[in-house]
Amino acid sequence: MGGLHHDPDRLRTPVRRVGDTFELIGWDEALAEIGRRLRRIRREHGPSAIGMYSY
């Protein structure tokens, strides 16, 4: 995991896709957007549509 953690290409700030590019966003905005998307997925497809994976 150390190699992954220290990879110079690793993202350290949240980004949002805008067309073919990405823009930097703050952590509060990123977490709020993730929450909105997960609630929509759960509402439209049920609670079993969301799973977690940990390495």
N, C-alpha and C positions, 0 to 999 in steps of 0.2 A: 504493500500500500504506500510505502514511502516514495517510490518512484512516481506513482500517480499523484500523490500530494504535492510533490515538488516539480511536476511537469510544467515547463514554462508556458505551455498552451492551455493550461487549466483555467477555466473561468473562475474569477474571484468576486465578481459582481454580477448581479442578475441582468439578463438581457431579454428583450422582447423582439420577436420577428416582426418586421415591417416590410412587407413585400419580399424582396430578395435580400434585404439587409437586416441587421440587428441594431437595436438602440439600447444604450445602458438605461436601466431604471433602478430606483431605490428598493431596498429590501421590503419596506412597508407596502409599496405598490405591488411588488412581485408576489408577496404572500397573500395580499387581498385578491389579486387576479387568480392565483391558484385556488383559493377558497371558492371564489365564484364559479370557476370551471368545474371543480369537484362537486359542488352542490348541484349544478346543472346536470352533470352526468348521473349522479345518484337519483335526482328527480326523474330524469327521462328513462333511465335503464335499470333502476333499482340498486339496492345496497350491494348486491353481489357483483356489480360492474366495476367496483374499485377493489384493487388488491395492493398489497405491499410486498416489496422484495428487499432484503437486506443482504449484503455480501459479507 
